[in-house]
């Protein structure tokens, strides 16, 4: 079979190859690029390069079936929605749920958003896409773009570190009143372990102490940059590893608190503040979105008598 589609605002000014990958995510990269190279993919009736920038109302012809909008069978429909409009969906992600699937038919925030958004019955629209991915066992605020133009604007804001991103964390030991950790981070793709390394990417974390005792501290963390495992590695490097972090944390302290229900890194994406924004997302200018703490985090704060610290 074959299929023809007309470029909408979602895809204008996007590269041809990226657009096709977003519409046919299960199509192999080799097959896609070969079809473009051989001219079996045509734009306005002519062969086009893979890096051609699409214009609204361009007609794209592809030698494949129409895109399938099937939702993975294991996907659930429930999402804890903080805010939703035509461009964005702000979700309070529970710990244990992936941001996006790592293999076919896997449950995740984004696949739940596919089923959640009934508008995705229109096959040539961009599917909802996660903008700020986070680790499976991190809870909290995650942003999903509901169309292509919103996705591009949000990706730019995250890439340029224009958004103010705050996390709450419980860390080992008595933390100082505040500070900045400005150390480069390097990720080993084979082991998925991140370390402080002068060969790594610039990474900056600000923090402020909210409460402390002899064993642990509650801190407000601002991720100035957004590297993989940034908060976990920066605080471990500073001798303040996250409570419950089995990869970078303190085994003795983790064992002590495991009996109190700490079975993951105590890290929660707490709030997101937008800068002054123009254009399509101008209504978000200066807005702050906040995700309530999950039960396991609240339980520890209650035991320590620190619930009131979140009101400051």
NORJOBEL-V950720 format. One record per residue. N is the residue number from 1. RES is the residue in three letters. PHI is phi in radians with two decimals (none if undefined). PSI is psi as a letter, one per 30 degrees, with the letter a starting at -180 (* if undefined). NEAR is the number of other ideal C-beta (glycine too) atoms within 8 Angstrom. Layout:
n | res | phi | psi | near
N | RES | PHI | PSI | NEAR
N | RES | PHI | PSI | NEAR
//
This chain:
n | res | phi | psi | near
1 | UNK | none | l | 5
2 | UNK | -2.51 | l | 7
3 | UNK | -2.64 | k | 10
4 | UNK | -2.22 | k | 8
5 | UNK | -2.42 | l | 9
6 | UNK | -1.89 | k | 9
7 | UNK | -1.22 | k | 13
8 | UNK | -1.85 | a | 9
9 | UNK | -1.03 | e | 8
10 | UNK | -1.00 | e | 9
11 | UNK | -2.02 | f | 11
12 | UNK | -1.11 | k | 11
13 | UNK | 1.22 | g | 5
14 | UNK | -1.58 | l | 11
15 | UNK | -1.17 | k | 10
16 | UNK | -1.00 | e | 17
17 | UNK | -1.13 | e | 11
18 | UNK | -1.17 | e | 8
19 | UNK | -1.10 | e | 13
20 | UNK | -1.14 | e | 14
21 | UNK | -1.13 | e | 11
22 | UNK | -1.25 | f | 11
23 | UNK | -1.52 | e | 11
24 | UNK | -2.08 | i | 10
25 | UNK | -1.11 | f | 7
26 | UNK | -1.61 | f | 5
27 | UNK | -1.38 | k | 10
28 | UNK | -1.09 | k | 5
29 | UNK | -1.05 | e | 7
30 | UNK | -1.09 | e | 6
31 | UNK | -1.12 | e | 8
32 | UNK | -1.11 | e | 13
33 | UNK | -1.16 | e | 10
34 | UNK | -1.14 | e | 8
35 | UNK | -1.11 | e | 12
36 | UNK | -1.17 | e | 15
37 | UNK | -1.09 | e | 7
38 | UNK | -1.46 | f | 6
39 | UNK | 1.42 | g | 7
40 | UNK | -1.36 | f | 8
41 | UNK | -1.73 | k | 14
42 | UNK | -2.24 | k | 11
43 | UNK | -2.05 | k | 13
44 | UNK | 0.94 | h | 6
45 | UNK | 1.45 | g | 6
46 | UNK | -2.17 | l | 6
47 | UNK | -1.09 | k | 5
48 | UNK | -2.33 | k | 9
49 | UNK | -1.27 | l | 6
50 | UNK | -1.06 | f | 9
51 | UNK | -1.72 | g | 7
52 | UNK | -1.08 | k | 9
53 | UNK | -1.56 | k | 8
54 | UNK | -1.25 | k | 15
55 | UNK | -2.01 | k | 8
56 | UNK | -0.97 | k | 8
57 | UNK | 1.38 | g | 6
58 | UNK | -1.00 | k | 10
59 | UNK | -1.87 | k | 11
60 | UNK | -1.89 | k | 15
61 | UNK | -1.89 | k | 11
62 | UNK | -2.25 | k | 13
63 | UNK | -1.56 | h | 7
64 | UNK | -2.19 | l | 9
65 | UNK | -1.16 | l | 6
66 | UNK | -0.96 | k | 6
67 | UNK | -1.12 | k | 9
68 | UNK | -1.48 | k | 6
69 | UNK | -1.86 | g | 9
70 | UNK | -1.06 | k | 4
71 | UNK | -1.70 | k | 8
72 | UNK | -0.88 | k | 11
73 | UNK | -1.04 | e | 5
74 | UNK | -1.46 | f | 7
75 | UNK | -1.21 | k | 12
76 | UNK | -1.69 | l | 6
77 | UNK | -1.71 | f | 7
78 | UNK | -1.37 | k | 5
79 | UNK | -2.45 | k | 10
80 | UNK | -1.50 | j | 8
81 | UNK | -1.47 | k | 9
82 | UNK | -1.50 | e | 10
83 | UNK | -2.83 | k | 8
84 | UNK | -2.58 | k | 6
85 | UNK | -2.55 | a | 5
86 | UNK | -1.19 | f | 4
87 | UNK | -1.84 | e | 9
88 | UNK | -2.39 | l | 14
89 | UNK | -2.26 | j | 14
90 | UNK | -1.79 | k | 14
91 | UNK | -2.15 | k | 14
92 | UNK | -1.60 | j | 12
93 | UNK | -1.30 | k | 16
94 | UNK | -1.36 | l | 8
95 | UNK | -1.10 | k | 11
96 | UNK | 1.73 | f | 6
97 | UNK | -1.81 | k | 10
98 | UNK | -1.18 | l | 10
99 | UNK | -1.21 | e | 12
100 | UNK | -2.55 | l | 10
101 | UNK | -1.18 | k | 12
102 | UNK | -1.69 | f | 5
103 | UNK | -2.63 | l | 5
104 | UNK | -1.06 | k | 6
105 | UNK | 1.11 | g | 7
106 | UNK | -1.75 | k | 11
107 | UNK | -1.23 | k | 11
108 | UNK | -2.89 | l | 12
109 | UNK | -1.03 | e | 15
110 | UNK | -1.22 | e | 14
111 | UNK | -1.23 | f | 14
112 | UNK | -1.17 | e | 14
113 | UNK | -1.16 | e | 13
114 | UNK | -1.06 | e | 13
115 | UNK | -1.37 | f | 9
116 | UNK | -1.23 | e | 9
117 | UNK | -1.63 | j | 10
118 | UNK | -1.14 | f | 4
119 | UNK | -1.14 | f | 7
120 | UNK | -1.26 | g | 10
121 | UNK | -1.17 | f | 6
122 | UNK | -1.41 | j | 6
123 | UNK | -1.23 | f | 8
124 | UNK | -1.68 | g | 8
125 | UNK | -1.32 | l | 11
126 | UNK | -1.19 | k | 12
127 | UNK | -1.21 | l | 10
128 | UNK | -0.92 | k | 14
129 | UNK | -2.34 | k | 10
130 | UNK | -1.22 | k | 12
131 | UNK | -1.68 | e | 10
132 | UNK | -1.99 | i | 10
133 | UNK | -1.14 | k | 6
134 | UNK | -2.43 | l | 9
135 | UNK | -1.01 | l | 6
136 | UNK | -0.90 | e | 8
137 | UNK | -1.62 | g | 8
138 | UNK | -1.64 | k | 12
139 | UNK | -1.78 | l | 14
140 | UNK | 2.09 | a | 13
141 | UNK | -1.21 | k | 15
142 | UNK | -2.29 | k | 15
143 | UNK | -1.90 | k | 13
144 | UNK | -2.09 | k | 15
145 | UNK | -1.45 | k | 15
146 | UNK | -1.67 | f | 11
147 | UNK | -2.68 | l | 12
148 | UNK | -1.12 | e | 13
149 | UNK | -1.20 | e | 10
150 | UNK | -1.13 | e | 13
151 | UNK | -1.03 | e | 12
152 | UNK | -1.13 | e | 9
153 | UNK | -1.18 | e | 12
154 | UNK | -1.18 | e | 13
155 | UNK | -1.03 | e | 10
156 | UNK | -1.09 | e | 9
157 | UNK | -1.11 | e | 12
158 | UNK | -1.23 | e | 12
159 | UNK | -1.09 | e | 6
160 | UNK | -1.57 | g | 6
161 | UNK | 0.99 | h | 8
162 | UNK | -1.55 | f | 7
163 | UNK | -1.60 | k | 10
164 | UNK | -1.64 | j | 8
165 | UNK | -1.93 | j | 11
166 | UNK | -1.99 | k | 12
167 | UNK | -2.14 | l | 14
168 | UNK | -1.89 | k | 15
169 | UNK | -2.53 | k | 15
170 | UNK | -1.80 | k | 13
171 | UNK | -2.16 | l | 13
172 | UNK | -1.28 | k | 12
173 | UNK | 1.53 | a | 9
174 | UNK | -1.65 | j | 6
175 | UNK | -1.34 | l | 11
176 | UNK | -1.19 | l | 5
177 | UNK | -1.12 | f | 6
178 | UNK | 2.96 | l | 7
179 | UNK | 2.89 | a | 7
180 | UNK | -2.26 | k | 7
181 | UNK | -1.88 | j | 11
182 | UNK | -2.13 | i | 7
183 | UNK | -2.32 | k | 8
184 | UNK | -1.19 | k | 11
185 | UNK | -2.08 | k | 17
186 | UNK | -2.18 | k | 11
187 | UNK | -1.81 | k | 11
188 | UNK | -1.56 | j | 9
189 | UNK | -1.15 | f | 5
190 | UNK | -1.31 | e | 4
191 | UNK | -1.80 | f | 5
192 | UNK | 1.05 | h | 6
193 | UNK | -1.87 | k | 7
194 | UNK | -1.86 | k | 12
195 | UNK | -2.46 | l | 9
196 | UNK | -1.26 | k | 10
197 | UNK | -2.70 | k | 8
198 | UNK | -1.08 | f | 4
199 | UNK | -1.49 | f | 5
200 | UNK | -1.43 | a | 11
201 | UNK | -1.50 | k | 8
202 | UNK | -0.95 | k | 6
203 | UNK | -2.53 | k | 13
204 | UNK | -2.33 | k | 9
205 | UNK | -2.26 | k | 16
206 | UNK | -1.78 | l | 10
207 | UNK | -2.60 | l | 14
208 | UNK | -2.40 | k | 8
209 | UNK | -1.31 | k | 12
210 | UNK | -1.86 | e | 12
211 | UNK | -2.85 | l | 9
212 | UNK | -2.76 | l | 8
213 | UNK | -2.43 | a | 8
214 | UNK | -1.23 | f | 3
215 | UNK | -1.72 | e | 6
216 | UNK | -2.45 | l | 12
217 | UNK | -2.36 | k | 14
218 | UNK | -1.78 | k | 14
219 | UNK | -2.22 | k | 14
220 | UNK | -1.69 | k | 10
221 | UNK | -1.94 | k | 13
222 | UNK | -1.89 | j | 11
223 | UNK | -1.50 | j | 11
224 | UNK | -1.19 | e | 7
225 | UNK | -1.84 | l | 11
226 | UNK | -2.35 | i | 8
227 | UNK | -1.47 | l | 10
228 | UNK | -1.05 | k | 6
229 | UNK | 1.05 | g | 12
230 | UNK | -0.98 | e | 14
231 | UNK | -1.08 | e | 13
232 | UNK | -1.10 | e | 15
233 | UNK | -1.35 | e | 13
234 | UNK | -1.06 | e | 14
235 | UNK | -1.29 | e | 16
236 | UNK | -1.11 | e | 13
237 | UNK | -1.06 | e | 9
238 | UNK | -1.45 | g | 7
239 | UNK | 1.38 | g | 7
240 | UNK | -2.27 | h | 11
241 | UNK | -1.07 | l | 14
242 | UNK | -1.17 | k | 17
243 | UNK | -1.09 | k | 17
244 | UNK | 1.54 | g | 14
245 | UNK | -1.46 | j | 12
246 | UNK | -1.31 | f | 5
247 | UNK | -1.48 | e | 7
248 | UNK | -2.04 | g | 9
249 | UNK | -1.62 | a | 15
250 | UNK | -1.66 | j | 7
251 | UNK | -1.02 | e | 6
252 | UNK | -1.16 | e | 6
253 | UNK | -1.18 | e | 13
254 | UNK | -1.06 | e | 14
255 | UNK | -1.10 | e | 7
256 | UNK | -1.09 | e | 7
257 | UNK | -1.56 | f | 11
258 | UNK | -1.08 | e | 10
259 | UNK | -1.18 | f | 5
260 | UNK | -1.71 | g | 8
261 | UNK | 1.64 | g | 8
262 | UNK | -1.52 | j | 12
263 | UNK | -2.17 | g | 6
264 | UNK | -2.72 | l | 9
265 | UNK | -1.09 | k | 13
266 | UNK | -1.41 | i | 13
267 | UNK | -2.35 | k | 13
268 | UNK | -2.37 | k | 14
269 | UNK | -1.26 | j | 16
270 | UNK | -1.58 | e | 12
271 | UNK | -2.70 | l | 12
272 | UNK | -2.43 | k | 14
273 | UNK | -1.99 | k | 10
274 | UNK | -1.52 | k | 12
275 | UNK | -1.37 | a | 10
276 | UNK | -1.18 | k | 5
277 | UNK | -2.17 | k | 11
278 | UNK | -1.89 | a | 4
279 | UNK | 1.20 | b | 6
280 | UNK | -1.04 | e | 7
281 | UNK | -1.81 | g | 12
282 | UNK | -1.05 | f | 8
283 | UNK | -1.18 | f | 5
284 | UNK | -1.51 | f | 9
285 | UNK | -0.91 | k | 9
286 | UNK | 1.29 | f | 8
287 | UNK | -1.30 | k | 8
288 | UNK | -2.08 | k | 8
289 | UNK | -2.01 | k | 10
290 | UNK | -2.32 | k | 9
291 | UNK | -1.92 | k | 15
292 | UNK | -1.01 | l | 5
293 | UNK | -1.20 | k | 11
294 | UNK | -1.34 | l | 10
295 | UNK | -1.06 | e | 5
296 | UNK | -1.12 | e | 12
297 | UNK | -1.22 | e | 13
298 | UNK | -1.11 | e | 10
299 | UNK | -1.09 | e | 10
300 | UNK | -1.16 | e | 15
301 | UNK | -1.07 | e | 13
302 | UNK | -1.12 | e | 8
303 | UNK | -1.06 | e | 7
304 | UNK | -1.55 | f | 10
305 | UNK | 1.27 | h | 5
306 | UNK | -1.91 | g | 9
307 | UNK | -1.03 | e | 8
308 | UNK | -1.17 | f | 6
309 | UNK | -1.13 | f | 10
310 | UNK | -1.36 | f | 9
311 | UNK | -1.58 | f | 4
312 | UNK | -1.41 | * | 5
//
